Amino acid sequence: MMGVKGARALVCGGGGFIGGHLAKRLLDAGAASVRVVDIKPQSDWYQVHGETENLVLDLQDKDACFQATEGIDAVFQLAADMGGMGFIENNKALCMLSVLTNTHMLMAARANKVGRFFYSSSACVYNGDKQTNPDVVALKEEDAYPALPEDGYGWEKLFSERMCRHFREDYGLETRVARFHNVYGPEGTWQGGREKAPAAVCRKVLEAKHSGKHEIEIWGDGHQTRSFMYVDDCTKGILDIFSSDILEPINLGSSELVTINQLVDIAEDLAGVKLKRNYNLSAPKGVNGRNSDNTLIQKYLGWEPNIKLRDGLAKTMNWIEQQMLAGVTVK
């Protein structure tokens, strides 16, 4: 068993939303050192920690991956070109190119004798035929096959999961894989087109509140169902799964299911406004229903993500409002 205490850890994509929170949790968990790598200039990172080694590298490049993994015990591979549903549906080739990062990172981790490799996959790997009804049956890990994932992004994630498996089986590289379900929270993307539903809804509700134009555009009919996991639950789950003996991909998501309309209800209530809803039926809306079956994570870890959506959304909305009032623009 390998834990993070005393380990030399690498966070790939650490200038992004989840990566920034993960770097902080690794420091708090007693990692001997934390190296953070991202393609963006440090001025565009969401969080920069003074206690970490911070490098700007393009991890699609193989040499950069070898540089990043030198002297590292624990890799957390979160780097990817992705965003919310609007970005995923309109940038399939860009999403697929993340396979270069995952391939080169696995090659470098093997060559540099990394102790353990964590890969962040996605619920987008699941068979689309099982996500056509808003009255959804929660997705079990086995539902990724027969394969029919989200076009572009989902196929890249599923392929990279298989690479992790075969690097473990063929080369002995210890790999762990978690399928993230809709992570949200402060210190993340909230404007510009890459934001996900919770941040987008918070921003739209706040814009309506401050502008006095009490209307909101909702993508789809609002009946789509989702579960949303607060980032603190996500980073706890990452470290627990990394340190476990769970060899196959496992769900990491909340099982608190809501419709998009209910998500807007919560955001309106937190902001103290009631808005007219305009439904854009031609906008990207993703699958009709998706939820996380947490049977396996409860079995293996005795835990599941449990921060209530209202509580996490309140923190997220407060942070986004601070950014808006300060005139912060998209990173």
C-alpha positions in Angstrom: 0.0 0.0 0.0 1.3 3.5 -0.9 0.0 6.6 0.8 0.8 10.2 0.1 2.5 11.0 3.4 6.2 11.4 2.8 5.8 11.0 -1.0 7.2 13.2 -3.7 4.0 14.1 -5.5 3.3 15.5 -9.0 0.0 17.3 -9.9 -0.4 17.5 -13.6 -2.9 20.3 -14.6 -2.3 21.8 -11.2 -3.0 25.3 -12.4 -6.6 24.3 -13.0 -9.6 24.0 -10.8 -9.3 20.5 -9.2 -5.5 20.5 -9.5 -5.1 23.6 -7.4 -7.3 22.2 -4.6 -5.5 18.8 -4.9 -2.0 20.4 -4.5 -3.2 22.0 -1.2 -4.7 18.8 0.1 -1.4 16.9 -0.7 0.5 19.5 1.3 -1.9 19.2 4.2 -1.7 15.4 4.0 2.1 15.4 4.6 3.6 14.9 1.1 7.3 15.4 1.3 7.2 17.7 -1.7 4.6 18.7 -4.3 5.5 19.6 -7.9 2.7 21.4 -9.8 2.8 21.5 -13.6 0.4 23.3 -16.0 0.6 24.6 -19.6 -0.8 28.0 -18.7 1.4 30.9 -17.5 1.4 31.0 -13.7 -0.5 34.3 -13.8 -3.4 32.3 -15.2 -3.4 29.5 -12.6 -6.4 29.5 -10.2 -4.2 28.8 -7.2 -0.4 29.2 -6.8 1.0 27.7 -3.6 4.3 29.0 -2.3 5.2 25.7 -0.8 5.1 23.8 -4.1 7.5 23.6 -7.0 5.7 25.2 -9.9 6.6 24.5 -13.5 5.0 25.7 -16.8 5.2 22.7 -19.2 3.2 21.4 -22.2 2.6 17.8 -21.1 1.5 16.8 -24.6 5.2 16.8 -25.3 7.0 13.6 -24.3 10.2 15.4 -23.1 8.2 17.6 -20.8 6.6 14.5 -19.2 10.0 13.0 -18.6 11.1 16.3 -17.0 7.9 16.5 -14.9 8.2 12.9 -13.5 11.9 12.9 -12.7 12.4 12.1 -9.0 8.6 11.6 -8.4 6.9 8.9 -6.4 3.2 9.7 -6.9 1.7 11.1 -10.1 -1.8 12.7 -10.2 -2.6 13.1 -13.9 -5.4 15.6 -14.2 -4.1 17.6 -17.2 -6.6 17.7 -20.1 -8.1 20.1 -22.6 -11.7 20.1 -21.5 -14.6 22.2 -20.1 -18.3 22.2 -19.7 -20.8 20.6 -22.1 -20.7 23.5 -24.6 -16.9 23.1 -24.9 -17.0 19.3 -25.1 -19.6 19.2 -27.8 -17.9 21.8 -30.0 -14.2 20.8 -29.5 -14.1 17.0 -30.0 -10.7 17.0 -31.7 -9.1 19.2 -28.9 -10.5 16.8 -26.3 -9.2 13.8 -28.1 -5.7 15.3 -28.3 -5.4 14.9 -24.5 -4.6 11.2 -25.3 -1.1 12.5 -26.1 -0.7 13.8 -22.5 -1.9 10.6 -21.0 0.3 8.4 -23.3 3.4 10.4 -22.7 2.8 10.6 -18.9 2.4 6.9 -18.6 5.6 6.3 -20.6 7.5 8.8 -18.5 6.1 7.4 -15.2 7.2 3.9 -16.2 10.7 5.0 -17.3 11.3 7.1 -14.2 10.0 4.4 -11.9 7.1 6.2 -10.4 5.6 4.4 -7.5 1.9 5.0 -8.3 0.0 6.8 -11.1 -3.5 8.2 -10.5 -5.6 9.1 -13.6 -8.7 11.3 -13.5 -11.3 9.8 -15.9 -14.9 11.0 -16.3 -18.5 9.8 -16.1 -18.5 10.7 -19.8 -17.1 7.2 -20.5 -20.5 5.7 -19.8 -22.7 4.1 -22.5 -25.0 6.8 -23.8 -27.9 4.4 -24.2 -28.0 4.2 -20.4 -28.4 8.0 -20.1 -31.4 8.8 -22.3 -34.0 9.2 -19.5 -34.1 11.9 -16.8 -35.6 9.3 -14.5 -32.1 7.7 -14.4 -30.8 4.5 -12.9 -27.5 5.3 -11.3 -24.5 4.3 -13.4 -22.5 1.3 -12.2 -18.8 0.9 -13.2 -19.7 -2.0 -15.4 -22.0 0.3 -17.5 -19.1 1.7 -19.4 -19.3 -1.5 -21.6 -20.3 -2.2 -24.3 -18.6 1.1 -25.1 -20.7 4.1 -26.3 -19.1 7.0 -24.5 -19.5 10.8 -25.1 -18.2 11.5 -28.5 -14.6 12.9 -28.4 -14.0 13.6 -24.7 -15.6 10.3 -23.5 -13.7 8.1 -26.0 -10.4 9.7 -25.0 -11.1 9.1 -21.4 -12.1 5.5 -22.0 -9.1 4.8 -24.1 -6.8 6.3 -21.5 -8.4 4.1 -18.8 -7.4 1.1 -20.9 -3.9 2.3 -21.2 -3.6 2.6 -17.5 -4.8 -0.9 -17.1 -2.4 -2.3 -19.6 0.6 -0.4 -18.2 -0.2 -1.9 -14.9 -0.6 -5.4 -16.3 2.3 -5.4 -18.8 4.8 -3.2 -17.1 3.9 -3.3 -13.4 3.2 0.5 -13.1 0.7 0.8 -10.2 -2.3 2.7 -11.7 -5.5 3.9 -10.1 -8.5 5.4 -12.0 -11.5 7.4 -10.8 -14.4 8.5 -12.9 -15.3 12.0 -11.8 -19.0 13.1 -11.8 -19.5 16.9 -12.3 -17.0 18.5 -9.9 -17.8 22.1 -8.8 -16.6 24.6 -6.2 -14.7 27.9 -5.8 -11.4 28.7 -7.4 -12.6 27.3 -10.8 -13.8 28.3 -14.2 -17.1 30.3 -14.0 -17.2 32.2 -17.3 -15.8 32.1 -20.8 -17.4 28.9 -22.2 -15.5 26.2 -20.3 -17.5 26.5 -17.1 -19.7 23.6 -16.0 -23.4 23.8 -15.0 -23.1 24.8 -11.3 -20.7 27.7 -12.0 -22.7 28.8 -15.1 -26.0 28.8 -13.2 -24.4 30.7 -10.3 -23.0 33.3 -12.6 -26.2 33.7 -14.6 -28.3 34.1 -11.4 -25.9 36.6 -10.0 -25.8 38.6 -13.3 -29.6 38.7 -13.3 -29.6 39.8 -9.6 -27.1 42.6 -10.0 -28.4 43.8 -13.4 -32.0 43.9 -12.4 -32.9 42.0 -15.5 -34.6 39.0 -13.8 -34.3 36.4 -16.5 -32.1 33.4 -17.1 -31.3 31.2 -20.1 -31.3 27.5 -19.4 -29.7 25.1 -21.8 -32.2 22.3 -22.7 -35.7 22.0 -21.0 -34.3 21.9 -17.5 -35.5 18.4 -16.9 -32.0 16.9 -17.4 -30.8 15.2 -14.2 -27.3 15.3 -12.8 -25.4 14.8 -9.6 -22.7 17.4 -8.6 -19.7 16.8 -6.3 -18.1 19.5 -4.3 -14.4 19.8 -4.8 -13.4 19.0 -1.2 -15.2 15.6 -1.6 -13.3 15.1 -4.9 -9.8 15.7 -3.5 -10.5 13.5 -0.5 -11.7 10.7 -2.8 -8.6 11.1 -5.0 -6.2 10.6 -2.1 -8.3 7.7 -0.7 -8.5 5.9 -4.1 -4.8 6.6 -4.8 -3.9 4.9 -1.5 -6.2 2.0 -1.9 -5.9 -1.4 -3.6 -8.8 -0.7 -6.0 -7.4 -1.7 -9.4 -10.4 -1.1 -11.7 -11.9 2.3 -12.5 -14.3 3.5 -9.8 -17.0 6.2 -9.6 -16.2 9.3 -7.7 -19.3 11.4 -7.5 -22.2 12.5 -5.4 -25.4 10.4 -5.5 -27.6 13.5 -4.7 -29.6 13.7 -7.9 -31.3 16.9 -9.1 -32.7 18.3 -12.3 -31.2 21.4 -13.8 -34.4 23.2 -12.8 -33.8 22.2 -9.2 -30.2 23.4 -9.5 -31.5 26.8 -10.6 -34.1 26.7 -7.7 -31.2 26.4 -5.2 -29.2 29.2 -6.8 -32.2 31.5 -6.9 -32.9 30.8 -3.2 -29.3 31.5 -2.2 -29.3 34.8 -4.2 -32.7 35.8 -3.0 -34.2 36.3 -6.4 -36.8 34.7 -8.6 -36.1 34.7 -12.4 -38.1 34.2 -15.6 -36.7 31.1 -17.2 -36.0 31.0 -21.0 -35.2 27.5 -22.3 -32.7 27.2 -25.1 -33.6 23.9 -26.6 -30.9 24.1 -29.3 -28.0 24.6 -26.9 -25.7 21.7 -25.9 -27.3 19.9 -22.9 -25.6 16.6 -22.8 -27.3 13.3 -21.8 -30.8 13.4 -20.3 -29.9 11.7 -17.1 -26.7 10.8 -15.2 -26.1 9.8 -11.6 -23.3 8.0 -9.7 -23.9 4.5 -8.3 -21.7 4.5 -5.2 -22.0 0.9 -4.1 -18.3 0.1 -4.9 -16.8 3.2 -3.3 -18.8 2.5 -0.1 -17.7 -1.1 -0.2 -14.0 -0.4 -0.6 -13.6 2.9 1.3 -16.6 2.9 3.6 -17.4 6.4 2.4 -18.9 8.4 -0.5 -19.0 12.1 -1.4 -21.5 13.6 1.1 -21.3 17.4 1.0 -24.8 18.6 0.2 -25.3 20.5 -3.0 -26.9 23.5 -1.3 -23.9 23.8 1.1 -21.3 23.5 -1.7 -23.3 25.8 -4.0 -23.5 28.5 -1.3 -19.7 28.6 -1.1 -19.3 28.5 -4.8 -21.8 31.3 -5.4 -20.1 33.5 -2.7 -16.7 33.1 -4.4 -18.1 33.8 -7.9 -19.9 36.9 -6.6 -16.6 38.2 -5.1 -14.9 37.7 -8.5 -17.7 39.5 -10.4 -17.7 42.4 -8.0 -13.9 42.7 -8.2 -14.1 42.8 -12.0 -12.1 39.6 -12.5 -12.1 38.3 -16.1 -11.8 34.7 -17.3 -8.5 32.9 -17.0 
